[in-house]
Amino acid sequence: MRRGGRQRREAEGEGHQEAAREAGPQHPGFLGGPGDTSLLTRYQDHVVRHLWFGEERRPKTTLKVVAHGSKLIGWILHHLPRAMNDWLVASGLSSLPCTSLARVDTHLIYAFVERWHPETSSFHMLFGEMTITLDDVSCLLHLSIQGELVDPDYVVTDYDAIHLAVELFGVSLSDASEEASSVRGPYYKLDWLKQVFEQQRVADNFTGAARAYMMLMLGCTILADKTFTLVEAKYLPC
């Protein structure tokens, strides 16, 4: 009985090995990571794999955190002229000045960056996956998540940026041209927008001042980019 059972188990083992050979080479998987890499195709080079196996990690890239919170303290006016405030409230952007942090913990951001997987657009944490939802946008930024999507897909050239500034900000052609030549592209410097806002407010051009103020808020908060000092002119017609 025992001899027959052993022979049967040996035969079953050989059968499993034969089936595995016929199925072709199998991916060994990653200890502590995904067994099926058909989705996480970049896991082989992900920092998590290097850390799990105790391997020398790749050189950590320098993280540049773009945060204008401390700058906004001196830029934001708590009492805007009524005409400007009405514009700001109607645009739905009145909450933006309060959403930027004066101090940012770069180590915390690094921790999240190293847990981000671009294939799933989510953070892979010990307790599962976590991602950013529209509800987060509504709760944290107090921006509307209903209605039509604002996505300016048109091309704005340097020439367009100049004439948009003249038409919508109310600045002179020479000032707009000088700004365009200094940034070398269809952008506006945040410092320049602050100057335009103050100049147009003093001149009682509240429409132009409100537009400059809103562009300044966008460039300092939700549309901040790696340039750290510029905002794209394509958002002005919006």
Phi and psi in degrees as GROMACS dihedral restraints (atoms count N, CA, C in turn):
[ dihedral_restraints ]
;  ai    aj    ak    al  type     phi  dphi    fc
    3     4     5     6     1   -66.7    20    10
    4     5     6     7     1   -38.8    20    10
    6     7     8     9     1   -65.0    20    10
    7     8     9    10     1   -39.8    20    10
    9    10    11    12     1   -66.3    20    10
   10    11    12    13     1   -38.7    20    10
   12    13    14    15     1   -64.4    20    10
   13    14    15    16     1   -38.6    20    10
   15    16    17    18     1   -67.0    20    10
   16    17    18    19     1   -41.6    20    10
   18    19    20    21     1   -62.9    20    10
   19    20    21    22     1   -38.7    20    10
   21    22    23    24     1   -64.2    20    10
   22    23    24    25     1   -41.7    20    10
   24    25    26    27     1   -66.5    20    10
   25    26    27    28     1   -37.7    20    10
   27    28    29    30     1   -65.0    20    10
   28    29    30    31     1   -39.7    20    10
   30    31    32    33     1   -65.6    20    10
   31    32    33    34     1   -40.7    20    10
   33    34    35    36     1   -64.1    20    10
   34    35    36    37     1   -39.3    20    10
   36    37    38    39     1   -63.6    20    10
   37    38    39    40     1   -42.8    20    10
   39    40    41    42     1   -63.9    20    10
   40    41    42    43     1   -34.3    20    10
   42    43    44    45     1   -65.2    20    10
   43    44    45    46     1   -40.6    20    10
   45    46    47    48     1   -66.0    20    10
   46    47    48    49     1   -40.5    20    10
   48    49    50    51     1   -64.4    20    10
   49    50    51    52     1   -41.4    20    10
   51    52    53    54     1   -63.6    20    10
   52    53    54    55     1   -40.5    20    10
   54    55    56    57     1   -65.4    20    10
   55    56    57    58     1   -37.3    20    10
   57    58    59    60     1   -67.3    20    10
   58    59    60    61     1   -38.8    20    10
   60    61    62    63     1   -65.6    20    10
   61    62    63    64     1   -39.3    20    10
   63    64    65    66     1   -68.1    20    10
   64    65    66    67     1   -30.2    20    10
   66    67    68    69     1   -73.6    20    10
   67    68    69    70     1   -14.6    20    10
   69    70    71    72     1    94.5    20    10
   70    71    72    73     1   176.1    20    10
   72    73    74    75     1   -64.2    20    10
   73    74    75    76     1   137.5    20    10
   75    76    77    78     1  -105.5    20    10
   76    77    78    79     1   141.0    20    10
   78    79    80    81     1   -69.4    20    10
   79    80    81    82     1   127.6    20    10
   81    82    83    84     1   -66.6    20    10
   82    83    84    85     1   -14.4    20    10
   84    85    86    87     1    78.3    20    10
   85    86    87    88     1   178.5    20    10
   87    88    89    90     1  -121.5    20    10
   88    89    90    91     1   125.9    20    10
   90    91    92    93     1   -58.7    20    10
   91    92    93    94     1   120.4    20    10
   93    94    95    96     1    80.5    20    10
   94    95    96    97     1     1.2    20    10
   96    97    98    99     1  -127.2    20    10
   97    98    99   100     1  -162.2    20    10
   99   100   101   102     1   -71.5    20    10
  100   101   102   103     1   140.2    20    10
  102   103   104   105     1   -84.9    20    10
  103   104   105   106     1   -25.3    20    10
  105   106   107   108     1  -115.0    20    10
  106   107   108   109     1   111.4    20    10
  108   109   110   111     1   -97.6    20    10
  109   110   111   112     1    17.8    20    10
  111   112   113   114     1   -66.7    20    10
  112   113   114   115     1   -22.7    20    10
  114   115   116   117     1   -99.5    20    10
  115   116   117   118     1   -51.9    20    10
  117   118   119   120     1   -85.5    20    10
  118   119   120   121     1    71.3    20    10
  120   121   122   123     1   -69.6    20    10
  121   122   123   124     1   -18.5    20    10
  123   124   125   126     1   -99.9    20    10
  124   125   126   127     1    10.2    20    10
  126   127   128   129     1   -63.8    20    10
  127   128   129   130     1   -30.2    20    10
  129   130   131   132     1   -55.9    20    10
  130   131   132   133     1   -35.1    20    10
  132   133   134   135     1  -103.9    20    10
  133   134   135   136     1     5.6    20    10
  135   136   137   138     1   -74.7    20    10
  136   137   138   139     1   146.2    20    10
  138   139   140   141     1   -62.0    20    10
  139   140   141   142     1   -28.6    20    10
  141   142   143   144     1   -60.8    20    10
  142   143   144   145     1   -39.8    20    10
  144   145   146   147     1   -63.3    20    10
  145   146   147   148     1   -43.7    20    10
  147   148   149   150     1   -63.7    20    10
  148   149   150   151     1   -40.3    20    10
  150   151   152   153     1   -68.7    20    10
  151   152   153   154     1   -38.9    20    10
  153   154   155   156     1   -64.6    20    10
  154   155   156   157     1   -41.3    20    10
  156   157   158   159     1   -88.3    20    10
  157   158   159   160     1     4.0    20    10
  159   160   161   162     1    69.8    20    10
  160   161   162   163     1    23.9    20    10
  162   163   164   165     1   -85.0    20    10
  163   164   165   166     1   163.3    20    10
  165   166   167   168     1   -67.6    20    10
  166   167   168   169     1   120.4    20    10
  168   169   170   171     1   -75.5    20    10
  169   170   171   172     1   158.7    20    10
  171   172   173   174     1   -65.0    20    10
  172   173   174   175     1   155.5    20    10
  174   175   176   177     1   -56.8    20    10
  175   176   177   178     1   130.1    20    10
  177   178   179   180     1   -70.9    20    10
  178   179   180   181     1   126.2    20    10
  180   181   182   183     1   -71.7    20    10
  181   182   183   184     1   149.3    20    10
  183   184   185   186     1   -71.1    20    10
  184   185   186   187     1   125.3    20    10
  186   187   188   189     1   -92.2    20    10
  187   188   189   190     1   122.0    20    10
  189   190   191   192     1  -103.3    20    10
  190   191   192   193     1   112.0    20    10
  192   193   194   195     1   -95.0    20    10
  193   194   195   196     1   121.0    20    10
  195   196   197   198     1   -95.5    20    10
  196   197   198   199     1   106.6    20    10
  198   199   200   201     1  -141.4    20    10
  199   200   201   202     1   122.5    20    10
  201   202   203   204     1  -105.8    20    10
  202   203   204   205     1    18.4    20    10
  204   205   206   207     1   -57.9    20    10
  205   206   207   208     1   -46.4    20    10
  207   208   209   210     1   -68.3    20    10
  208   209   210   211     1   -33.0    20    10
  210   211   212   213     1   -69.9    20    10
  211   212   213   214     1   -36.6    20    10
  213   214   215   216     1   -66.3    20    10
  214   215   216   217     1   -25.3    20    10
  216   217   218   219     1   -58.0    20    10
  217   218   219   220     1   -39.5    20    10
  219   220   221   222     1   -86.6    20    10
  220   221   222   223     1   -13.2    20    10
  222   223   224   225     1   -97.0    20    10
  223   224   225   226     1   -31.2    20    10
  225   226   227   228     1   -76.2    20    10
  226   227   228   229     1   134.7    20    10
  228   229   230   231     1   -98.0    20    10
  229   230   231   232     1   126.7    20    10
  231   232   233   234     1   -78.2    20    10
  232   233   234   235     1   -18.9    20    10
  234   235   236   237     1  -129.6    20    10
  235   236   237   238     1    90.5    20    10
  237   238   239   240     1   -80.1    20    10
  238   239   240   241     1   153.1    20    10
  240   241   242   243     1   -54.3    20    10
  241   242   243   244     1   146.8    20    10
  243   244   245   246     1   -57.0    20    10
  244   245   246   247     1   -41.2    20    10
  246   247   248   249     1   -60.7    20    10
  247   248   249   250     1   -40.2    20    10
  249   250   251   252     1   -71.0    20    10
  250   251   252   253     1   -40.5    20    10
  252   253   254   255     1   -63.6    20    10
  253   254   255   256     1   -37.6    20    10
  255   256   257   258     1   -62.7    20    10
  256   257   258   259     1   -40.6    20    10
  258   259   260   261     1   -61.5    20    10
  259   260   261   262     1   -45.5    20    10
  261   262   263   264     1   -64.5    20    10
  262   263   264   265     1   -43.0    20    10
  264   265   266   267     1   -66.0    20    10
  265   266   267   268     1   -42.6    20    10
  267   268   269   270     1   -64.9    20    10
  268   269   270   271     1   -29.5    20    10
  270   271   272   273     1   -75.5    20    10
  271   272   273   274     1   -19.2    20    10
  273   274   275   276     1    82.7    20    10
  274   275   276   277     1    10.2    20    10
  276   277   278   279     1  -105.1    20    10
  277   278   279   280     1     9.0    20    10
  279   280   281   282     1   -66.0    20    10
  280   281   282   283     1   -18.5    20    10
  282   283   284   285     1   -86.4    20    10
  283   284   285   286     1   -12.7    20    10
  285   286   287   288     1   -61.1    20    10
  286   287   288   289     1   -39.3    20    10
  288   289   290   291     1   -57.4    20    10
  289   290   291   292     1   -20.4    20    10
  291   292   293   294     1   -99.2    20    10
  292   293   294   295     1     7.9    20    10
  294   295   296   297     1  -103.4    20    10
  295   296   297   298     1    -6.7    20    10
  297   298   299   300     1   -98.2    20    10
  298   299   300   301     1   136.2    20    10
  300   301   302   303     1   -87.2    20    10
  301   302   303   304     1   141.2    20    10
  303   304   305   306     1   -73.8    20    10
  304   305   306   307     1   -31.7    20    10
  306   307   308   309     1  -130.9    20    10
  307   308   309   310     1   140.2    20    10
  309   310   311   312     1  -126.2    20    10
  310   311   312   313     1   132.9    20    10
  312   313   314   315     1   -84.5    20    10
  313   314   315   316     1   101.2    20    10
  315   316   317   318     1   -66.1    20    10
  316   317   318   319     1   -31.6    20    10
  318   319   320   321     1   -65.4    20    10
  319   320   321   322     1   -38.3    20    10
  321   322   323   324     1   -65.1    20    10
  322   323   324   325     1   -40.6    20    10
  324   325   326   327     1   -66.3    20    10
  325   326   327   328     1   -40.2    20    10
  327   328   329   330     1   -57.1    20    10
  328   329   330   331     1   -43.2    20    10
  330   331   332   333     1   -60.1    20    10
  331   332   333   334     1   -40.5    20    10
  333   334   335   336     1   -72.8    20    10
  334   335   336   337     1   -38.6    20    10
  336   337   338   339     1   -59.8    20    10
  337   338   339   340     1   -40.8    20    10
  339   340   341   342     1   -76.0    20    10
  340   341   342   343     1    -7.9    20    10
  342   343   344   345     1  -107.0    20    10
  343   344   345   346     1     7.2    20    10
  345   346   347   348     1   -89.4    20    10
  346   347   348   349     1   133.6    20    10
  348   349   350   351     1  -117.6    20    10
  349   350   351   352     1   115.9    20    10
  351   352   353   354     1   -65.2    20    10
  352   353   354   355     1   -25.7    20    10
  354   355   356   357     1   -66.3    20    10
  355   356   357   358     1   -32.9    20    10
  357   358   359   360     1  -107.9    20    10
  358   359   360   361     1    -5.5    20    10
  360   361   362   363     1    51.9    20    10
  361   362   363   364     1    46.9    20    10
  363   364   365   366     1  -149.6    20    10
  364   365   366   367     1   160.1    20    10
  366   367   368   369     1   -91.1    20    10
  367   368   369   370     1   129.4    20    10
  369   370   371   372     1   -98.0    20    10
  370   371   372   373     1   101.6    20    10
  372   373   374   375     1  -100.4    20    10
  373   374   375   376     1   173.1    20    10
  375   376   377   378     1   -62.5    20    10
  376   377   378   379     1   -31.2    20    10
  378   379   380   381     1   -92.1    20    10
  379   380   381   382     1    -0.8    20    10
  381   382   383   384     1   135.6    20    10
  382   383   384   385     1  -163.8    20    10
  384   385   386   387     1   -91.3    20    10
  385   386   387   388     1   149.1    20    10
  387   388   389   390     1  -143.1    20    10
  388   389   390   391     1   137.3    20    10
  390   391   392   393     1  -140.7    20    10
  391   392   393   394     1   173.9    20    10
  393   394   395   396     1   -93.4    20    10
  394   395   396   397     1   129.3    20    10
  396   397   398   399     1  -112.5    20    10
  397   398   399   400     1   168.3    20    10
  399   400   401   402     1   -63.6    20    10
  400   401   402   403     1   -30.2    20    10
  402   403   404   405     1   -64.6    20    10
  403   404   405   406     1   -36.0    20    10
  405   406   407   408     1   -62.7    20    10
  406   407   408   409     1   -42.3    20    10
  408   409   410   411     1   -59.8    20    10
  409   410   411   412     1   -43.5    20    10
  411   412   413   414     1   -66.8    20    10
  412   413   414   415     1   -42.4    20    10
  414   415   416   417     1   -74.5    20    10
  415   416   417   418     1   -38.5    20    10
  417   418   419   420     1   -87.7    20    10
  418   419   420   421     1   -40.4    20    10
  420   421   422   423     1  -102.0    20    10
  421   422   423   424     1   -12.5    20    10
  423   424   425   426     1    57.7    20    10
  424   425   426   427     1    36.6    20    10
  426   427   428   429     1  -100.7    20    10
  427   428   429   430     1   150.8    20    10
  429   430   431   432     1   -70.5    20    10
  430   431   432   433     1   135.8    20    10
  432   433   434   435     1  -112.5    20    10
  433   434   435   436     1    16.1    20    10
  435   436   437   438     1  -116.3    20    10
  436   437   438   439     1   161.2    20    10
  438   439   440   441     1    95.7    20    10
  439   440   441   442     1  -166.6    20    10
  441   442   443   444     1   -78.8    20    10
  442   443   444   445     1   145.7    20    10
  444   445   446   447     1   -74.9    20    10
  445   446   447   448     1   131.1    20    10
  447   448   449   450     1   -91.6    20    10
  448   449   450   451     1   108.5    20    10
  450   451   452   453     1  -142.4    20    10
  451   452   453   454     1    87.1    20    10
  453   454   455   456     1   -67.3    20    10
  454   455   456   457     1   107.0    20    10
  456   457   458   459     1  -101.7    20    10
  457   458   459   460     1     9.6    20    10
  459   460   461   462     1   -89.5    20    10
  460   461   462   463     1   157.3    20    10
  462   463   464   465     1   -91.8    20    10
  463   464   465   466     1   126.8    20    10
  465   466   467   468     1  -111.1    20    10
  466   467   468   469     1   122.1    20    10
  468   469   470   471     1   -93.1    20    10
  469   470   471   472     1   175.2    20    10
  471   472   473   474     1   -58.5    20    10
  472   473   474   475     1   -41.3    20    10
  474   475   476   477     1   -61.5    20    10
  475   476   477   478     1   -42.4    20    10
  477   478   479   480     1   -64.0    20    10
  478   479   480   481     1   -41.1    20    10
  480   481   482   483     1   -61.0    20    10
  481   482   483   484     1   -37.7    20    10
  483   484   485   486     1   -65.0    20    10
  484   485   486   487     1   -49.8    20    10
  486   487   488   489     1   -74.0    20    10
  487   488   489   490     1   -27.2    20    10
  489   490   491   492     1   -66.3    20    10
  490   491   492   493     1   -39.9    20    10
  492   493   494   495     1   -65.7    20    10
  493   494   495   496     1   -38.9    20    10
  495   496   497   498     1   -67.6    20    10
  496   497   498   499     1   -43.9    20    10
  498   499   500   501     1   -75.7    20    10
  499   500   501   502     1   -42.5    20    10
  501   502   503   504     1   -99.4    20    10
  502   503   504   505     1   -25.2    20    10
  504   505   506   507     1   -93.7    20    10
  505   506   507   508     1   -30.5    20    10
  507   508   509   510     1    88.0    20    10
  508   509   510   511     1    17.8    20    10
  510   511   512   513     1   -84.1    20    10
  511   512   513   514     1   167.5    20    10
  513   514   515   516     1   -77.3    20    10
  514   515   516   517     1   159.1    20    10
  516   517   518   519     1   -63.0    20    10
  517   518   519   520     1   -37.7    20    10
  519   520   521   522     1   -66.4    20    10
  520   521   522   523     1   -40.9    20    10
  522   523   524   525     1   -65.4    20    10
  523   524   525   526     1   -42.7    20    10
  525   526   527   528     1   -66.2    20    10
  526   527   528   529     1   -38.9    20    10
  528   529   530   531     1   -67.4    20    10
  529   530   531   532     1   -39.2    20    10
  531   532   533   534     1   -64.4    20    10
  532   533   534   535     1   -39.3    20    10
  534   535   536   537     1   -65.8    20    10
  535   536   537   538     1   -42.1    20    10
  537   538   539   540     1   -63.8    20    10
  538   539   540   541     1   -38.9    20    10
  540   541   542   543     1   -70.6    20    10
  541   542   543   544     1   -28.5    20    10
  543   544   545   546     1   -77.8    20    10
  544   545   546   547     1   -32.0    20    10
  546   547   548   549     1   -92.9    20    10
  547   548   549   550     1   -16.8    20    10
  549   550   551   552     1    56.5    20    10
  550   551   552   553     1    51.8    20    10
  552   553   554   555     1   166.0    20    10
  553   554   555   556     1   173.6    20    10
  555   556   557   558     1   -77.7    20    10
  556   557   558   559     1    64.9    20    10
  558   559   560   561     1  -133.8    20    10
  559   560   561   562     1   168.3    20    10
  561   562   563   564     1  -129.6    20    10
  562   563   564   565     1   136.1    20    10
  564   565   566   567     1   -73.0    20    10
  565   566   567   568     1   144.3    20    10
  567   568   569   570     1   -62.9    20    10
  568   569   570   571     1   -40.4    20    10
  570   571   572   573     1   -61.9    20    10
  571   572   573   574     1   -38.3    20    10
  573   574   575   576     1   -68.3    20    10
  574   575   576   577     1   -39.6    20    10
  576   577   578   579     1   -62.0    20    10
  577   578   579   580     1   -36.8    20    10
  579   580   581   582     1   -63.3    20    10
  580   581   582   583     1   -41.8    20    10
  582   583   584   585     1   -65.0    20    10
  583   584   585   586     1   -43.2    20    10
  585   586   587   588     1   -61.6    20    10
  586   587   588   589     1   -43.2    20    10
  588   589   590   591     1   -58.5    20    10
  589   590   591   592     1   -46.9    20    10
  591   592   593   594     1   -67.1    20    10
  592   593   594   595     1   -41.1    20    10
  594   595   596   597     1   -64.8    20    10
  595   596   597   598     1   -45.8    20    10
  597   598   599   600     1   -71.6    20    10
  598   599   600   601     1   -29.5    20    10
  600   601   602   603     1   -68.7    20    10
  601   602   603   604     1   -42.3    20    10
  603   604   605   606     1   -64.6    20    10
  604   605   606   607     1   -34.0    20    10
  606   607   608   609     1   -83.1    20    10
  607   608   609   610     1     6.5    20    10
  609   610   611   612     1    61.5    20    10
  610   611   612   613     1    22.3    20    10
  612   613   614   615     1   -91.4    20    10
  613   614   615   616     1    77.1    20    10
  615   616   617   618     1   -70.0    20    10
  616   617   618   619     1   -25.2    20    10
  618   619   620   621     1   -66.3    20    10
  619   620   621   622     1   -50.9    20    10
  621   622   623   624     1   -64.9    20    10
  622   623   624   625     1   -37.9    20    10
  624   625   626   627     1   -65.2    20    10
  625   626   627   628     1   -40.4    20    10
  627   628   629   630     1   -65.2    20    10
  628   629   630   631     1   -40.3    20    10
  630   631   632   633     1   -64.9    20    10
  631   632   633   634     1   -43.1    20    10
  633   634   635   636     1   -63.5    20    10
  634   635   636   637     1   -38.7    20    10
  636   637   638   639     1   -65.9    20    10
  637   638   639   640     1   -42.4    20    10
  639   640   641   642     1   -68.5    20    10
  640   641   642   643     1   -38.3    20    10
  642   643   644   645     1   -64.4    20    10
  643   644   645   646     1   -37.0    20    10
  645   646   647   648     1   -64.2    20    10
  646   647   648   649     1   -43.2    20    10
  648   649   650   651     1   -64.1    20    10
  649   650   651   652     1   -42.0    20    10
  651   652   653   654     1   -63.4    20    10
  652   653   654   655     1   -43.4    20    10
  654   655   656   657     1   -68.6    20    10
  655   656   657   658     1   -23.0    20    10
  657   658   659   660     1   -93.8    20    10
  658   659   660   661     1   -12.1    20    10
  660   661   662   663     1  -125.3    20    10
  661   662   663   664     1   -97.4    20    10
  663   664   665   666     1   -73.8    20    10
  664   665   666   667     1   -18.1    20    10
  666   667   668   669     1  -111.7    20    10
  667   668   669   670     1    19.0    20    10
  669   670   671   672     1   -65.5    20    10
  670   671   672   673     1   139.1    20    10
  672   673   674   675     1  -132.8    20    10
  673   674   675   676     1  -169.4    20    10
  675   676   677   678     1   -69.1    20    10
  676   677   678   679     1   -17.9    20    10
  678   679   680   681     1   -68.9    20    10
  679   680   681   682     1   -27.6    20    10
  681   682   683   684     1    72.4    20    10
  682   683   684   685     1   -17.6    20    10
  684   685   686   687     1  -129.2    20    10
  685   686   687   688     1    -1.0    20    10
  687   688   689   690     1  -125.0    20    10
  688   689   690   691     1   158.1    20    10
  690   691   692   693     1  -135.0    20    10
  691   692   693   694     1   142.1    20    10
  693   694   695   696     1   -72.0    20    10
  694   695   696   697     1   139.4    20    10
  696   697   698   699     1   -70.2    20    10
  697   698   699   700     1   -17.4    20    10
  699   700   701   702     1   -65.6    20    10
  700   701   702   703     1   -17.2    20    10
  702   703   704   705     1   -84.0    20    10
  703   704   705   706     1   -12.9    20    10
  705   706   707   708     1   -63.7    20    10
  706   707   708   709     1   -43.9    20    10
  708   709   710   711     1   -63.0    20    10
  709   710   711   712     1   -18.6    20    10
